[in-house]
Amino acid sequence: MSKKQELINEMLEMQKRFMDYEHQNGVDPVDYYLAPEGHPLHAYHKQYRDIAMQLVDMAHEEKGSRR
């Protein structure tokens, strides 16, 4: 499996876990961005964003373009 596909799969799994959590508990925007350590959403926003940016960089590299 390519690195790109691994990252996509990781994002999809993160989305699934987030939706499961949201349906069971609801999501406070503060928890989405600033959840304390130990909270299921701790660092979720940053981790998801970092993966997404890796994919953006890979796509630009594949097409020979720049952001």
Steps between C-alpha positions, in 0.01 A plus 500: 500500500634843412577763763224716350243222540617433856444867587157499337406185693623659823284808435196285426551305823538825694176630344318180596621520861406869515148433367452213746610726786280786378190280470551362850609817681452805282796728440570829667707723266739567787567126528553476126777759507626493860413165656714428804747212506320171551185620321410291191531812281832617646716622207245366247476829310876544470565136411228499232625830356859374488398190306290707261793734435728203429251388237484850351879509478504156336241608244701810412814291467322254269378781275817705521315800639542714809269637764 
